[in-house]
Amino acid sequence: MKTEFLTGLGLEKDVIDKIMAENGKDINAAKEAATEELTTTKEELKQTQEQLKTANATIDGFKDYDEIKEQVADYKAKYEQAEADKQKIQDDYAFNSKFEAAAKKAGARAIKAVSPFMDMDALKASKNQDADIEKAFADLKAGEETKFLFAADEVFYLNHLGERGP
C-alpha cells in the first residue's frame, strides 16, 4: 500500500502515518515468518540431501550383494563337504577298528593279506557290520583256499627274543 493511495482517499497525514506504521508491522511480521519458513525449508532440504547421499552409498554397497551371496554359498558348500569328509573319516575309522578286532578274534595272520578276499564295500555299507564282518571272517577261515591266512587254533607263545616257545 502506498501513501499516495491513502492521500487520494482524502485521509489526513496523521491517519495515513498510523495506517502505514500498522501496515509496516504486518509486512515485517510476514517477512519474518517467511524467512523462518525459508530457513526451516533449507535445513530440511539439506537433511534430505544428506539422507539421500547416505541411502545412495548404502545402495552402492549392495551392488556386491550377488558376489557376497555367491561367496556365502561357496563357503557353505565347502563346510558341508568338510563335514561329509569328517563323517566319512569317522565311519572309516570305526569300520577299520571293527574289522581289525574281528581279524584278531578270527586269528588272521595279516590283515592286509585277508582284506583282498573280503568285499569291503559291502561290509562298510552293512547295517549290521559286527555280525557281517564276523561271518565274512568265518566263511574265509572255513574256505579250503583261504584257511592258510589264519593261524591254527593252537596258541603260540613268543618269548622276549621273538622265538617260539614250548
C-alpha positions in Angstrom: 0.0 0.0 0.0 1.3 3.4 -0.9 0.9 6.8 0.8 -0.5 8.4 -2.5 -3.3 5.9 -2.5 -4.4 6.9 1.0 -3.9 10.6 0.2 -6.2 10.2 -2.8 -8.9 8.9 -0.4 -8.8 12.2 1.4 -7.2 10.9 4.7 -5.2 13.2 6.9 -1.4 12.8 7.2 -1.6 11.7 10.8 -4.1 8.9 10.0 -2.0 7.9 6.9 1.1 7.6 9.1 -0.7 5.3 11.6 -2.1 3.2 8.8 1.4 2.9 7.2 3.0 2.1 10.5 0.5 -0.7 11.2 0.8 -2.0 7.6 4.7 -2.0 8.0 4.3 -4.1 11.2 2.2 -6.6 9.3 4.6 -6.7 6.4 7.6 -7.2 8.7 5.9 -10.0 10.6 5.0 -11.7 7.3 8.7 -11.2 6.1 10.0 -12.8 9.4 7.6 -15.7 9.1 8.6 -16.2 5.5 12.3 -16.0 6.4 11.8 -18.6 9.2 9.9 -20.9 6.9 12.6 -20.5 4.2 15.3 -21.2 6.8 13.4 -24.3 8.0 12.8 -25.5 4.5 16.5 -25.0 3.6 17.5 -27.1 6.7 15.0 -29.8 5.8 16.4 -29.8 2.2 20.0 -30.1 3.5 19.0 -33.0 5.8 17.1 -34.7 3.0 20.1 -34.3 0.7 22.4 -35.9 3.3 19.9 -38.8 3.8 19.8 -39.3 0.1 23.6 -39.3 -0.1 23.7 -41.9 2.7 21.0 -44.0 1.1 22.8 -43.9 -2.3 26.0 -45.0 -0.6 24.2 -47.9 1.1 22.6 -48.9 -2.2 26.0 -48.8 -3.8 27.2 -51.2 -1.1 24.6 -53.7 -2.1 25.9 -53.8 -5.7 28.3 -56.5 -4.4 25.4 -58.5 -2.9 25.3 -61.1 -5.6 29.1 -61.6 -5.2 28.8 -61.9 -1.5 25.9 -64.3 -1.8 28.0 -66.5 -4.1 30.8 -66.4 -1.6 28.5 -67.5 1.2 27.2 -70.3 -1.0 30.8 -71.4 -1.7 31.7 -71.4 1.9 28.5 -73.3 2.8 29.4 -75.9 0.2 32.9 -76.2 1.5 31.7 -76.5 5.0 29.2 -79.2 4.1 31.9 -81.1 2.1 34.3 -80.8 5.1 31.5 -82.2 7.4 30.9 -85.1 5.0 34.6 -85.8 4.8 34.9 -85.7 8.5 31.9 -88.1 8.9 33.5 -90.5 6.3 36.8 -90.5 8.2 35.0 -91.2 11.4 32.9 -94.0 9.8 36.1 -95.5 8.2 37.9 -95.4 11.5 35.0 -97.1 13.3 34.8 -99.7 10.5 38.6 -100.3 10.5 38.5 -100.8 14.3 35.7 -103.4 14.0 37.5 -105.1 11.1 40.8 -105.3 13.0 39.1 -106.6 16.1 37.3 -109.3 14.2 40.5 -110.2 12.3 42.3 -110.7 15.6 39.4 -112.7 17.0 39.4 -114.9 14.0 43.2 -115.4 14.2 44.1 -113.7 10.9 47.9 -113.8 10.3 47.9 -110.4 8.5 45.0 -108.0 7.9 46.5 -106.9 4.6 46.5 -110.5 3.4 42.9 -111.1 4.4 41.5 -107.8 3.1 41.6 -108.7 -0.7 39.3 -111.7 -0.1 36.7 -109.5 1.6 34.0 -107.4 -0.1 35.0 -104.3 1.9 32.4 -102.0 0.2 29.6 -104.4 1.1 30.8 -104.7 4.7 31.1 -100.9 5.1 27.6 -100.5 3.7 26.2 -103.2 6.0 23.6 -102.2 8.6 24.9 -104.8 11.0 28.7 -104.5 10.5 29.8 -106.5 13.5 27.8 -109.6 12.6 28.6 -109.4 8.9 32.3 -108.9 9.4 32.4 -111.9 11.8 30.5 -114.0 9.3 32.9 -112.9 6.5 35.9 -114.0 8.6 34.2 -117.3 9.5 33.5 -118.0 5.8 37.0 -117.1 4.8 38.5 -119.2 7.6 36.4 -122.2 6.6 37.4 -122.0 2.9 40.0 -124.5 1.7 41.8 -122.0 -0.4 41.9 -119.3 2.3 42.3 -121.0 5.6 46.1 -120.7 5.4 45.5 -116.9 6.1 44.6 -117.8 9.6 46.7 -119.1 12.5 46.0 -122.6 13.7 43.7 -122.7 16.7 46.6 -123.7 18.9 48.3 -120.8 20.8 51.9 -119.9 20.2 53.9 -118.3 22.9 56.7 -115.9 22.0 59.5 -115.1 24.3 61.2 -111.7 24.5 63.6 -112.7 21.7 60.8 -113.4 19.3 61.4 -117.2 19.2 58.6 -119.7 19.5 58.5 -121.2 23.0 57.2 -124.6 24.2 
